[in-house]
Amino acid sequence: QVQLVESGGGWVQIGGSLRLSCVGSGSDFSINNAMAWYRQAPGEERELVASISSGAYYDHSVKGRFTISRDSAKNTLYLQMNSLKPEDTAMYYCAAPRHGSDFSKGHTWGQGTQDHQD
């Protein structure tokens, strides 16, 4: 069983920064497994933003602006978002493997946190 709770979204000026957090818990959760951030804009499909396992992966649209990281002591995944653009406005979701240490058997999702740019 895995539970994920995101926080840190909000209103920010274009060009500003936000840091999203995702706290994981449950008997099947390990912060050291593969983890990821997705986002979904209104009317769009959910898309992968960044993931972390042995290394980090970034979608080309956020590379150089976003940084994914994790704190093992706090069971927390982060997404530092800098130089925000209007097209970054979306609901952001944290994802952990449903079973095992990677996403081959599906995703468990958090409830999401909304990011808005003015």
C-alpha positions as CSV (number, residue, x, y, z in Angstrom):
1,Q,0.0,0.0,0.0
2,V,1.3,3.5,-1.0
3,Q,0.0,6.9,-0.1
4,L,1.3,10.1,-1.6
5,V,0.4,13.7,-0.5
6,E,1.6,16.6,-2.6
7,S,1.9,20.2,-1.5
8,G,3.5,23.5,-2.6
9,G,1.4,24.6,-5.5
10,G,0.0,28.1,-5.8
11,W,0.0,31.4,-7.7
12,V,3.3,32.8,-8.9
13,Q,4.5,35.4,-11.3
14,I,5.8,34.4,-14.7
15,G,9.5,33.8,-14.3
16,G,9.1,33.0,-10.6
17,S,9.8,29.8,-8.7
18,L,7.9,27.1,-6.8
19,R,8.9,24.0,-5.0
20,L,6.5,21.1,-4.9
21,S,6.7,18.4,-2.2
22,C,5.4,14.8,-2.1
23,V,5.4,12.9,1.1
24,G,5.1,9.1,0.7
25,S,3.9,6.5,3.2
26,G,2.6,3.0,3.4
27,S,3.9,-0.5,3.8
28,D,4.9,-0.8,0.1
29,F,6.4,2.7,-0.2
30,S,10.1,3.4,-0.5
31,I,11.5,6.8,-1.4
32,N,14.4,5.0,-3.0
33,N,12.2,3.4,-5.7
34,A,11.7,5.1,-9.0
35,M,9.5,8.3,-8.4
36,A,8.1,10.8,-10.9
37,W,6.3,14.1,-11.3
38,Y,3.5,14.4,-13.9
39,R,1.3,17.3,-14.9
40,Q,-2.0,17.7,-16.5
41,A,-3.3,21.0,-18.0
42,P,-7.1,21.5,-18.6
43,G,-8.2,19.6,-21.7
44,E,-4.8,17.9,-22.0
45,E,-3.5,14.4,-21.2
46,R,-1.3,13.8,-18.2
47,E,2.4,14.1,-19.2
48,L,5.6,13.1,-17.6
49,V,7.6,16.1,-16.3
50,A,10.5,14.4,-14.5
51,S,11.5,11.1,-13.0
52,I,14.2,9.8,-10.7
53,S,15.7,6.4,-10.1
54,S,19.4,5.8,-10.5
55,G,19.5,9.1,-12.4
56,A,17.1,11.9,-13.3
57,Y,15.1,12.4,-16.5
58,Y,13.4,15.6,-17.6
59,D,11.0,16.4,-20.4
60,H,12.6,18.7,-22.9
61,S,10.1,21.4,-22.0
62,V,11.4,21.7,-18.4
63,K,15.0,20.7,-18.8
64,G,17.3,23.3,-17.3
65,R,14.5,24.9,-15.3
66,F,13.1,22.1,-13.1
67,T,15.0,19.9,-10.7
68,I,13.7,16.6,-9.2
69,S,15.2,15.4,-5.9
70,R,14.4,13.4,-2.8
71,D,15.1,13.3,0.9
72,S,15.3,9.8,2.2
73,A,15.1,10.9,5.8
74,K,11.8,12.7,5.2
75,N,10.3,10.2,2.6
76,T,9.8,13.3,0.4
77,L,10.1,13.9,-3.3
78,Y,10.6,17.4,-4.5
79,L,10.2,19.3,-7.7
80,Q,12.0,22.7,-7.8
81,M,10.5,24.8,-10.6
82,N,12.3,27.9,-11.7
83,S,11.8,30.4,-14.6
84,L,8.1,29.4,-14.7
85,K,6.2,30.0,-17.9
86,P,2.5,30.3,-18.6
87,E,2.6,26.8,-20.2
88,D,3.7,25.3,-16.9
89,T,0.2,26.0,-15.5
90,A,-1.2,22.6,-14.6
91,M,-2.2,20.2,-11.9
92,Y,1.0,18.4,-10.8
93,Y,0.9,14.8,-9.6
94,C,3.5,12.8,-7.7
95,A,3.8,9.1,-8.8
96,A,5.3,6.0,-7.2
97,P,5.3,2.4,-8.4
98,R,2.2,0.5,-7.7
99,H,4.2,-2.6,-7.1
100,G,7.9,-3.2,-7.0
101,S,10.6,-0.6,-7.5
102,D,9.7,0.7,-11.0
103,F,6.6,1.7,-13.0
104,S,6.4,-1.5,-15.0
105,K,3.3,-2.7,-13.0
106,G,1.6,0.7,-12.9
107,H,1.5,4.0,-10.9
108,T,0.1,5.1,-7.6
109,W,-0.9,8.8,-7.7
110,G,-1.2,11.5,-5.2
111,Q,-4.2,13.9,-5.2
112,G,-2.4,16.6,-7.1
113,T,-1.3,20.2,-6.4
114,Q,-2.2,23.2,-8.7
115,D,0.3,25.5,-10.1
116,H,-0.8,28.9,-11.6
117,Q,1.2,31.6,-13.3
118,D,0.1,35.2,-13.6
